Amino acid sequence: AVYGCGPIGLGAIALARAAGAASITAFDVSEERIALARACGADAAFNSRTLLAAGSSPADQLLEITRGYGVDIQVEAAGAALHTMPEIERSFAPGGKMIYLGRTGEKVPVMLDVLVSGAARIVGARGHAGMGCFPRIIRLLEQGLLPVEPMITARRPFAEALGALEQSCSRTDGKILLTY
């Protein structure tokens, strides 16, 4: 499951698909990004706000999809852990893992008993922190195993970099590519 379908979440979806994930479910609050999640390989994508308004939740959807088992790997790429963490905790599979990518400046309560009783774990990650990830990503791109074109929703000349940054604040685009 991937929470947040901005560029980082879309990359997580594409990587999960390339790694052979059996099923990928994505959540966002932007209809544009939900459509992008499907284009990048998500099997299902939902608007979290729409679910909540209908009396459901991301955890409810995940438990229904997995027939009550829960999710093995959950990626928090929304930067909204105050809202996503309770959903993640409710939908962990036994031994499940949460990868925290979405940064936030707020403190978030975590129910440690959920981690202990389910033998679950939380891992923080920064994809650009080294560990040889770039050569691996480049190989996946070269071999056509990582389709990134669907996540590129705008191209702007480098001279318009500030405009691209402003455009990104709408939080409806995927990746905005600067060209020269």
C-alpha positions in Angstrom: 0.0 0.0 0.0 1.2 3.5 -0.8 -0.1 6.6 1.0 0.5 9.7 -1.1 0.8 9.7 -4.9 3.1 12.6 -5.5 6.4 12.0 -7.3 7.8 9.9 -4.4 4.7 7.8 -4.0 4.5 7.3 -7.7 8.1 6.2 -7.7 7.3 3.7 -4.9 4.5 2.3 -6.9 6.6 1.9 -10.0 9.4 0.2 -8.0 7.0 -2.1 -6.2 5.6 -3.2 -9.5 9.1 -3.7 -10.9 10.0 -5.7 -7.8 7.1 -8.1 -8.4 4.5 -6.9 -5.9 1.4 -9.1 -6.2 -1.0 -6.2 -5.5 -0.5 -2.5 -5.0 -3.2 -0.2 -3.5 -2.7 3.6 -3.4 -4.3 6.4 -1.5 -4.3 10.2 -2.1 -6.6 13.1 -1.8 -6.1 14.4 -5.4 -8.2 12.7 -8.2 -5.4 13.6 -10.6 -2.8 11.8 -8.6 -5.1 8.8 -8.0 -5.3 8.5 -11.8 -1.5 8.8 -12.0 -1.1 6.0 -9.4 -3.1 3.6 -11.6 -1.0 4.7 -14.7 2.2 3.9 -12.7 1.1 0.4 -11.8 -1.3 0.5 -8.8 -4.0 -2.2 -9.0 -6.4 0.0 -7.0 -6.3 3.7 -6.0 -8.7 5.5 -3.7 -9.4 9.0 -2.5 -8.9 8.9 1.3 -11.3 11.8 1.9 -14.0 10.2 -0.2 -13.6 7.0 1.7 -13.9 8.7 5.1 -16.9 10.7 3.9 -18.6 7.4 3.0 -17.9 5.9 6.4 -15.0 3.8 5.2 -11.2 4.2 5.5 -8.0 3.2 3.8 -7.5 0.5 6.4 -11.1 -0.8 5.7 -10.3 -1.1 2.0 -7.0 -2.8 2.6 -8.5 -5.3 5.0 -11.2 -6.0 2.5 -8.8 -6.4 -0.4 -6.5 -8.8 1.7 -9.5 -10.6 3.1 -8.6 -9.5 6.6 -4.9 -10.5 6.5 -3.4 -7.0 6.2 -0.6 -5.5 4.1 3.0 -6.7 4.1 4.6 -3.4 3.1 3.1 0.0 3.5 4.8 3.2 2.2 4.0 6.5 3.8 4.9 9.1 1.1 2.1 11.6 1.9 3.9 13.5 4.6 0.7 13.2 6.6 1.6 10.5 9.2 -0.9 12.0 11.7 -3.6 10.8 9.4 -2.0 7.8 7.8 -0.4 6.1 10.8 -3.6 5.0 12.4 -4.6 3.4 9.0 -1.3 1.7 8.7 -1.4 0.4 12.2 -4.9 -1.1 11.6 -3.9 -2.8 8.4 -0.5 -4.3 9.1 -0.1 -7.9 8.1 1.7 -10.1 10.7 5.4 -9.2 10.3 4.4 -6.2 8.2 6.7 -3.3 7.5 6.1 0.4 7.1 8.6 2.5 5.1 8.4 6.1 6.0 9.4 8.5 3.2 7.0 11.4 3.6 8.5 14.0 5.8 6.5 16.1 8.3 7.4 18.4 11.1 4.8 17.2 13.5 5.0 14.6 16.2 2.9 11.5 15.5 1.7 9.0 18.1 2.5 5.4 17.3 0.9 2.5 19.1 4.0 0.5 20.0 1.9 -2.5 21.1 0.7 -2.9 17.5 4.4 -3.2 16.4 5.2 -5.7 19.2 2.1 -7.9 19.0 2.2 -8.1 15.2 6.0 -8.3 14.9 5.7 -5.2 12.6 8.4 -2.6 12.0 8.9 0.9 10.8 11.8 1.9 8.6 12.8 5.4 7.7 14.3 5.8 4.2 15.8 8.4 2.0 16.2 7.2 -1.5 18.9 9.7 -2.3 21.1 8.8 0.7 23.4 6.6 -1.2 23.6 2.8 -0.7 24.2 2.4 -4.4 20.6 3.0 -5.3 21.2 5.2 -8.3 23.1 2.6 -10.4 20.3 0.1 -9.7 17.6 2.6 -10.7 19.5 3.5 -13.9 19.7 -0.2 -14.8 15.9 -0.6 -14.3 15.3 2.4 -16.5 17.7 1.1 -19.2 16.0 -2.2 -19.3 12.5 -0.7 -19.5 11.5 -2.2 -16.2 10.7 1.0 -14.5 8.1 3.0 -16.5 8.5 6.6 -15.4 6.8 8.4 -18.3 3.3 8.2 -16.8 4.5 10.1 -13.7 5.8 13.0 -15.8 2.8 15.3 -16.1 4.6 18.6 -17.2 7.7 19.7 -18.9 9.0 23.2 -18.5 12.2 24.9 -19.7 14.9 25.4 -17.0 14.4 29.1 -17.3 10.9 28.5 -15.8 12.2 26.6 -12.8 10.5 29.0 -10.3 7.2 28.6 -12.2 7.6 24.9 -12.0 8.1 25.1 -8.3 5.0 27.2 -7.9 3.1 24.7 -10.1 4.2 21.9 -7.9 2.5 23.6 -4.9 -0.9 22.7 -6.4 -0.1 19.1 -5.5 -2.0 17.7 -8.5 1.0 17.0 -10.8 3.2 14.0 -10.8 6.8 14.9 -11.7 7.5 18.2 -13.3 10.5 17.8 -15.6 12.8 20.7 -16.3 14.4 20.7 -19.7 17.1 22.8 -21.2 
